């Protein structure tokens, strides 16, 4: 897998390719597939395009409709693998209209894949309401496992992997974020959060102010060319990023309140 392939999805998409006016949902002309009627939750790479599973590729090749956050972004992934599929957008702005359309399509015997821009759909991504609605309608939901930034960061963190708590994106508001971090520092489990590179130094400052020696891990740009893990006491990791402002996508891992004796770093 070349460097260009790894970061292909990060390139700027063509302007206007995901305009709602260009993205109507029409069942006319959609060809049948060999897949049973269902919603297929399909994990996609979090950086390296080679991480997509064989099963995911087979489903994406056969499914009638693929619902995604951004048709431009997902279109590049499909194009890379030579897949030409019916792409429609599904996001917080159009889900009230889109969900009934997709349920009607599945109920009529159709197949729909749900993908996110990266990783497992519905995990800190749009799509939760679609899954709930499909379940409530008594229709089939099938989950295809695959890449996950949360599990990738947890497994390589060097911290206890069970139990763990995933809190999604940390709050933007400083007071709410500080409250959440103080809870994490007292939790009897490893805690994971997504964080913006623009707030990381401020977030690490909050942790270091409360417990400067508390172990944290910053997992940055996972599976990409510039993947980085910074592990150590909060104060040490804070100093690193004060001198080297972070870029890219970040997963923050916070050690449990009581560190096991076998952890020596």
Secondary structure, 3 states (H helix, E strand, C coil): CCHHHHCHHHCCCCCCCCCHHHCCCCCCCCCCCCCCCEEEEECECCCCHHHCCHHHHHHHHHCCEEEECCHHHHHHHHHHCCCCCEEEECCCCCHHHHHHHHHHHHHCCCEEEECCCCECCCCCCCCHHHHHHHHHCCCCEEEECCCCHHHHHHHHHCCCCCCEEEEEECCCCHHHHHHHHHHHHHCCCEEEEEECCCCHHHHHHHHHHHCCCCEEEEEECCCCCCCEEEEEEHHHHHHHHHHCCCCCCEEEEECCCCCCCCCCC
